[in-house]
Amino acid sequence: MRVQMPGLFAAALIVAAVAGCSSGSSGSSESGSGGKTLITIGDLPPTTQQNVRQQFLDQVAAFEKANPDIKVEPHESVWDPKTFATRLAGGQLETVFRVPLTEPAGLAKRRQIADITTEVGKLPHATEFDKRALAPATDQAGHIFGLPTSEFALGLAYNRDLFGKAGLDPAKPPTTWDEVRTAAKAIQGKTGVPGFAVPTTNNTGGWIFTAMGYTFGGRLQQDSGGKTVATLDTPQSRNVLDLLKAMRWQDDSMGTQHLRNAGDLAKDFAAGKVAMMIATPSSYTEFATQFGGTPDVFGMAALPSGGTPATLLGGQIAVVSPKATATQRAAAVKWIDFYYLKPKYDPAFAESVAAAKAADQVPIGFPYVSPYGSTVAAPVLAAERKHANVPVDNFKPYEDGVAAQEFVTEPAVAGQDMYAALDTVQQAILTRKDADPAAELGKAEEKATAALNRAER
């Protein structure tokens, strides 16, 4: 999905292929050439992406130069839940690989990834991680099973120009869903443009519904005696549907197009055909560079609250094979730190990367979820913003709001099936005036329960 939804689009990220694994090395083979510690790593870009692939290989070479006792063998393999268990059992799993944020808890519980708490404790700024960012890979006892490589938190993208035309202050976007409803009605009434819209197809409707539910304190599933139980039909979910139904049928502030995915909605937003949608700050990139949106028009706020300051957290986590030796674990965490974390804690390095991207006209300066607290993250962002080419002030409402929010990950079991069930619910509510929220949620929960039962057999 072009709006940066790693968990939702896991299928697109994981379909592929293990073309670079011809050597057959595994995470448990410790001896490299010259007696060096050998680690294998995934995510090597394919040969069809030569520039990106060479940049990756250059980083491998730089790491080996800085760590002459470690040999790194890169593979093209990416996370695939269908082949994971087989590759682990057969010793073909890389020492380091990345998984969606939904996966570490289950993998750790099944002892399918390594506990790297000791190794993480030796890293630079180890005491300054943002616990919210580490939470998806941290168990209840505080043991760490992975490190975030990229994370995003959903917020509210809005059109500042349409806000102004409707007599609203673009510097003060909505912070609650009641305020969203009021603003959407005003925009529709003054400009004729739908004030708010949500996707409803390709599982993107269920994904956005989930995020909205989190702001009311809801969750799609919970553990009950070691079994995952669907909890779609709840008061919190009904709050979301009641809101959408009122905006659609009472206020007439959501337009009439209600069968589109998130990519379709992003295009309409960039064209000024929708005033507000749920997205990430990085969606600015496609807004400005792919869809031709006017940069100064783009505004970003934190996800509005329904009573609970929360947002959906997505992204990827780097984890280590459970078959790695102690020496390999140490080497693996060093690689994760070098390649994924250093740009997030070293201001000078971050600035050099930002300068290079800005020279290539890649958008620089919008906020993102850092794995570190503000004492580390703020200097890095400031260094990057020396080369900012985006309207930085337009993102301040998001930065201020997200700092106080709880980060909640996507449902860990059969998430895509749950999203699919909720797509249908949103379509019903937005296309049929007589649709009953409770009845639609009941049907969706039956589908979700069947999917969970299949997934946990």
C-alpha positions in Angstrom: 0.0 0.0 0.0 1.3 3.3 -1.0 0.4 4.9 2.3 3.1 3.0 4.3 1.2 0.2 5.8 3.6 -2.6 6.4 1.4 -4.8 8.5 -1.5 -4.5 6.2 0.5 -5.2 3.1 2.6 -8.0 4.5 1.3 -10.1 1.6 3.1 -7.8 -0.8 6.2 -7.7 1.2 6.4 -11.4 2.0 5.5 -13.1 -1.2 8.8 -13.5 -2.4 11.5 -15.3 -2.9 14.6 -16.7 -1.5 16.7 -16.3 -4.7 19.8 -15.2 -2.8 20.1 -18.2 -0.6 22.1 -20.4 -2.9 24.9 -20.8 -0.4 22.7 -22.7 2.0 24.3 -21.1 5.0 22.2 -21.0 8.1 22.0 -19.0 11.3 23.7 -21.8 13.2 26.9 -22.1 11.1 29.4 -20.0 13.0 32.7 -20.3 11.2 33.3 -17.9 8.3 36.4 -17.5 6.2 39.5 -17.0 8.2 37.9 -18.1 11.4 35.5 -15.1 11.5 32.1 -15.3 13.0 29.6 -15.8 10.1 26.1 -14.3 10.2 23.6 -14.4 7.4 21.1 -11.6 6.9 17.9 -11.2 4.8 16.4 -8.4 2.8 19.2 -8.0 0.2 17.4 -6.1 -2.6 17.0 -8.1 -5.8 19.2 -7.7 -8.9 16.3 -5.9 -10.6 17.1 -3.0 -8.1 20.7 -2.5 -8.8 21.3 0.9 -7.2 19.5 -0.1 -3.9 21.2 -3.5 -3.9 24.7 -1.9 -4.3 24.0 0.6 -1.5 23.0 -2.4 0.7 26.2 -4.3 -0.2 28.3 -1.1 0.4 26.9 -1.0 3.9 27.8 -4.7 4.4 31.3 -4.0 3.3 31.6 -1.0 5.7 30.3 -3.1 8.6 32.8 -5.8 7.9 35.6 -3.2 7.8 34.5 -1.8 11.1 34.2 -5.4 12.5 37.0 -7.5 11.0 36.1 -10.5 13.1 32.6 -10.8 11.5 31.7 -12.1 8.1 28.3 -11.1 6.7 26.5 -13.2 4.0 23.5 -11.4 2.6 20.5 -13.2 1.2 17.5 -12.0 -0.8 15.0 -13.8 1.5 12.2 -11.9 3.1 9.7 -12.9 5.8 7.2 -15.5 4.7 5.0 -17.1 7.4 4.2 -20.0 5.1 7.8 -21.2 4.9 9.2 -19.9 8.2 8.8 -23.0 10.3 10.2 -25.3 7.6 13.2 -23.0 7.1 13.8 -22.8 10.8 13.7 -26.6 11.3 15.9 -27.1 8.3 18.6 -24.7 9.4 18.0 -22.4 6.4 16.8 -19.4 8.4 19.1 -16.3 8.3 20.7 -15.2 11.5 19.0 -11.8 11.1 15.6 -11.3 9.5 12.8 -8.9 9.7 9.2 -9.5 10.6 6.0 -7.4 10.9 5.3 -5.9 14.3 2.5 -8.3 14.8 4.9 -11.3 14.9 7.5 -11.1 17.6 5.2 -11.9 20.5 4.0 -15.2 19.0 7.5 -16.1 17.8 9.0 -15.5 21.2 6.3 -17.5 22.9 7.1 -20.4 20.6 10.8 -19.9 21.1 11.3 -19.3 17.4 13.4 -16.2 17.8 16.3 -15.5 20.2 16.2 -13.5 23.4 18.7 -10.6 22.7 18.2 -8.7 26.0 21.9 -9.0 27.0 23.2 -7.9 23.6 20.8 -5.0 23.4 21.9 -3.8 26.8 25.4 -3.2 25.4 24.3 -1.0 22.5 24.8 2.8 22.4 21.8 4.6 24.1 20.4 1.3 25.3 18.8 3.0 28.2 17.1 5.6 26.0 14.8 3.4 23.9 11.2 4.5 23.8 9.4 1.7 25.5 6.4 2.2 23.3 8.5 1.4 20.2 10.1 -1.6 21.9 6.9 -3.0 23.3 6.0 -5.3 20.3 9.2 -7.2 20.8 9.3 -7.2 24.6 7.6 -9.8 26.8 6.0 -9.3 30.2 9.2 -10.1 32.0 11.0 -7.3 30.1 13.0 -9.6 27.8 13.7 -8.2 24.4 13.3 -10.3 21.3 13.9 -7.8 18.5 14.6 -4.2 17.6 12.4 -1.9 15.4 13.9 -1.0 12.0 10.9 1.1 10.8 7.7 2.0 12.6 4.8 4.3 11.8 1.9 5.6 13.8 -1.3 6.6 12.1 -2.7 10.1 12.2 -5.1 12.4 10.5 -4.1 13.9 7.2 -6.1 17.1 6.3 -6.3 19.7 3.6 -5.3 23.0 5.1 -6.7 25.0 2.2 -10.2 23.4 2.6 -10.0 24.1 6.3 -9.4 27.8 5.6 -12.2 28.0 3.0 -14.6 26.5 5.6 -13.6 29.1 8.2 -11.6 26.6 10.3 -8.1 27.2 11.6 -5.6 25.0 9.7 -3.2 25.3 12.7 -5.8 23.7 15.0 -7.0 20.5 13.4 -9.5 18.2 15.3 -8.2 16.3 18.3 -11.4 14.3 19.0 -13.9 12.5 16.7 -16.6 14.9 17.7 -14.4 17.7 16.4 -13.8 15.7 13.2 -17.5 15.4 12.7 -18.0 19.1 13.2 -15.2 20.0 10.9 -16.3 17.6 8.2 -19.8 19.0 8.2 -18.5 22.6 8.0 -16.2 21.7 5.0 -19.0 19.9 3.2 -21.4 22.8 3.7 -19.0 25.6 2.7 -17.0 23.9 -0.1 -19.1 21.0 -1.3 -16.1 18.7 -0.8 -16.6 15.6 1.5 -15.1 16.5 4.8 -13.9 13.0 5.8 -13.6 9.6 4.1 -12.4 6.1 4.9 -11.4 3.2 2.6 -13.6 0.1 2.6 -11.9 -2.5 0.2 -8.8 -4.7 -0.1 -8.7 -5.1 3.7 -7.9 -1.4 4.1 -11.3 -0.6 5.5 -10.8 -3.0 8.3 -7.3 -1.7 8.9 -8.5 1.9 9.3 -11.5 0.7 11.4 -9.2 -1.0 13.7 -7.2 2.2 14.3 -10.4 4.1 15.0 -11.5 1.4 17.4 -8.2 1.7 19.3 -9.0 5.4 20.0 -12.2 4.3 21.8 -10.3 1.7 23.8 -11.3 -1.3 21.7 -9.3 -4.3 20.5 -10.1 -6.8 17.9 -8.9 -9.9 19.8 -7.8 -11.0 23.2 -6.2 -14.0 24.8 -8.5 -16.3 26.7 -6.8 -19.4 28.3 -4.1 -19.5 25.7 -6.6 -19.1 22.8 -7.1 -16.0 20.7 -10.7 -14.8 20.8 -12.3 -12.4 18.4 -13.8 -9.2 20.0 -15.2 -7.3 17.1 -18.7 -6.9 18.4 -18.0 -4.5 21.3 -19.3 -1.1 22.4 -16.1 0.5 21.2 -16.6 -0.9 17.7 -20.2 0.3 17.7 -18.9 3.7 18.6 -16.9 3.8 15.4 -19.8 2.6 13.3 -22.3 5.0 15.0 -19.9 7.9 14.1 -19.5 6.9 10.5 -23.2 6.3 10.1 -24.1 9.7 11.5 -21.5 11.5 9.3 -22.7 9.6 6.2 -26.5 9.7 6.6 -27.2 12.6 9.0 -24.5 15.1 8.1 -23.9 14.1 4.5 -20.3 14.9 5.1 -18.6 11.8 3.6 -19.7 12.0 0.0 -21.1 9.1 -2.0 -18.0 7.1 -3.1 -17.6 4.3 -0.5 -16.0 1.4 -2.4 -12.3 2.4 -2.7 -9.1 1.2 -1.1 -6.5 3.4 0.7 -4.6 4.1 -2.5 -7.7 5.3 -4.3 -8.5 7.5 -1.3 -4.9 8.9 -1.2 -5.3 10.0 -4.9 -8.6 11.8 -4.1 -7.1 13.5 -1.1 -4.2 14.8 -3.2 -6.6 16.1 -5.7 -8.6 18.0 -3.1 -11.6 15.8 -3.4 -11.5 14.8 0.3 -10.6 17.0 3.2 -9.6 14.5 5.8 -8.4 10.9 5.9 -6.4 8.6 8.2 -2.8 8.1 7.0 0.8 8.4 8.1 3.2 11.4 7.9 5.1 9.6 5.2 2.1 9.6 3.0 3.2 13.2 2.2 5.8 11.6 -0.2 3.2 10.1 -2.5 0.9 13.2 -2.0 3.6 15.5 -3.4 5.7 13.4 -5.7 3.3 10.8 -7.1 -0.1 12.4 -7.0 0.9 16.1 -7.6 -0.6 17.5 -4.4 0.4 21.1 -3.4 2.9 20.8 -0.6 1.6 23.6 1.6 -1.9 22.2 1.5 -0.9 19.0 3.3 -1.5 19.0 7.1 -1.0 16.3 9.6 -2.5 15.8 13.0 -2.4 13.0 15.6 -5.2 10.4 15.3 -8.3 11.9 17.0 -9.4 10.5 20.4 -12.6 8.8 21.1 -11.8 8.9 24.8 -8.5 7.0 24.7 -5.3 8.6 23.4 -4.1 5.8 21.2 -3.0 5.0 17.7 -2.2 2.0 15.6 1.5 1.2 15.4 2.9 -0.7 12.4 6.3 -1.4 10.9 9.0 -4.1 11.0 11.2 -5.6 13.7 14.7 -7.2 13.2 15.0 -10.5 15.0 17.6 -13.1 15.5 17.5 -16.9 14.8 17.1 -19.0 17.9 19.8 -21.3 16.5 22.4 -18.5 16.6 25.3 -19.1 19.0 26.1 -16.5 21.6 28.9 -15.1 19.4 26.5 -14.9 16.4 23.8 -13.2 18.5 26.3 -10.5 19.5 27.4 -10.1 15.9 23.8 -10.0 14.7 22.8 -7.2 17.1 25.9 -5.3 16.1 24.7 -5.5 12.4 21.1 -4.4 13.4 22.6 -1.5 15.3 25.0 -0.5 12.5 22.5 -0.7 9.6 19.1 0.1 11.1 19.6 2.0 14.3 22.7 4.3 13.8 20.8 6.6 11.4 18.3 7.1 14.3 20.7 8.0 17.0 23.8 9.6 15.3 22.9 13.2 14.2 26.0 13.6 12.0 25.3 10.3 10.2 21.6 11.1 9.9 22.3 14.5 8.4 24.6 13.0 5.8 21.9 10.6 4.8 19.3 13.4 4.7 21.5 15.6 2.6 22.0 12.8 0.0 18.3 12.2 -0.2 17.4 15.9 -0.4 19.9 16.1 -3.3 17.9 13.5 -5.1 14.7 15.4 -4.2 13.4 12.8 -1.8 11.1 14.4 0.8 13.0 15.1 4.0 11.8 16.5 7.3 8.4 14.9 8.1 8.2 13.2 11.5 8.4 9.4 12.1 8.3 7.0 15.0 11.8 6.8 16.5 12.9 3.8 18.6 14.4 6.3 21.0 13.1 8.8 23.5 13.2 12.5 22.7 16.7 13.1 24.2 18.1 11.0 21.3 15.4 11.4 18.7 15.1 15.2 18.8 18.8 16.0 17.8 18.6 13.5 15.0 15.4 15.0 13.6 16.9 18.5 14.0 19.9 17.4 12.0 17.8 15.9 9.3 15.7 19.0 9.1 18.7 21.2 8.1 17.9 19.7 4.7 14.1 19.7 5.0 12.2 20.2 1.8 8.7 19.7 3.2 6.5 22.2 5.1 7.7 21.1 8.5 5.3 23.4 10.5 2.4 21.6 9.0 3.3 18.4 10.9 3.5 20.0 14.3 0.0 19.0 15.4 0.9 15.4 14.7 4.2 15.6 16.6 2.6 17.2 19.6 -0.3 14.8 19.7 1.5 11.5 19.1 3.9 12.1 21.9 1.2 11.4 24.4 -0.5 8.5 22.7 -0.4 4.8 23.4 1.0 2.7 20.5 -1.2 -0.4 19.8 -0.1 -2.9 17.2 -2.3 -4.7 14.7 -4.0 -8.0 15.6 -1.4 -10.7 15.7 -3.5 -13.7 14.6 -5.4 -13.8 11.3 -5.3 -10.1 11.1 -6.0 -9.9 7.4 -9.1 -12.1 7.8 -10.4 -9.8 10.5 -9.8 -6.8 8.3 -11.6 -8.5 5.4 -14.6 -9.1 7.7 -14.6 -5.4 8.8 -14.4 -4.2 5.2 -17.9 -5.7 4.7 -19.1 -4.0 7.8 -18.0 -0.5 6.7 -19.4 -1.0 3.2 -22.8 -1.9 4.7 -22.9 1.1 7.0 -21.8 3.6 4.4 -23.9 2.3 1.5 -27.1 1.2 3.2 -29.0 3.7 5.4 -30.8 0.9 7.2 -27.8 -1.2 8.0 -27.6 -2.1 11.7 -24.1 -1.7 13.3 -24.7 -4.4 15.9 -26.0 -6.9 13.4 -23.1 -6.2 10.9 -20.5 -6.6 13.7 -22.1 -9.8 14.8 -21.7 -11.3 11.3 -18.1 -10.0 11.1 -17.3 -11.6 14.5 -18.5 -15.0 13.3 -16.2 -14.8 10.3 -13.3 -13.7 12.5 -13.9 -16.5 14.9 -13.8 -19.0 12.1 -10.5 -17.5 10.8 -8.9 -17.6 14.3 -10.0 -21.2 14.7 -8.3 -22.1 11.4 -5.2 -20.2 12.3 -4.7 -21.8 15.7 -5.4 -25.4 14.8 
